[in-house]
Amino acid sequence: MIDLKTFEAECRADIPLLTAMQLSFISYDKLTLTMEAPLAPNINNKGTAFGGSIASICLFGGWAVATLAFIDNDIHNTEIVVYKNEMTFERPARGHLTIKARIESEELQPCLARLLANDRKRIRLNIHVDLYHDEDRCATMDGLYVVWLKD
């Protein structure tokens, strides 16, 4: 069982920017990580969420949901890095941010199989992240991450 609050504390200790952004972990269920962040520490000069904050939160969300998926499958020795991503900013986020990072099961299963077989090659993994204000989707990120087993 994953202790999400412990995972959040570890992430904050390793990545101080998360504390500055006031990013909080809400839930992890069925390969979906939900996080939230207030507008105030992520605001720009237009009174909306800063694009750099949005991009950082989405990139982190991709890494975090992959890490949780591997931990959930008792794989604790992975390295995960973003290889490339595509951000789409659909509309300004004018308030509290909700972030949903998800991995499709059919995307994760071949990756898990290779990791469990002790495959030491780099494996590609697609992850999708949506960022909302209220019920409006404001941004999306499609990220290609690379994962491998640590030596």
Secondary structure, 3 states (H helix, E strand, C coil): CCCHHHHHHHHHHHCHHHHHHCCEEEEEECCEEEEEECCHHHECCCCCECHHHHHHHHHHHHHHHHHHHHHHCCCCCEEEEEEEEEEEECCCCCCCEEEEEECCHHHHHHHHHHHHCCCCCCEEEEEEEEEEECCEEEEEEEEEEEEEECC
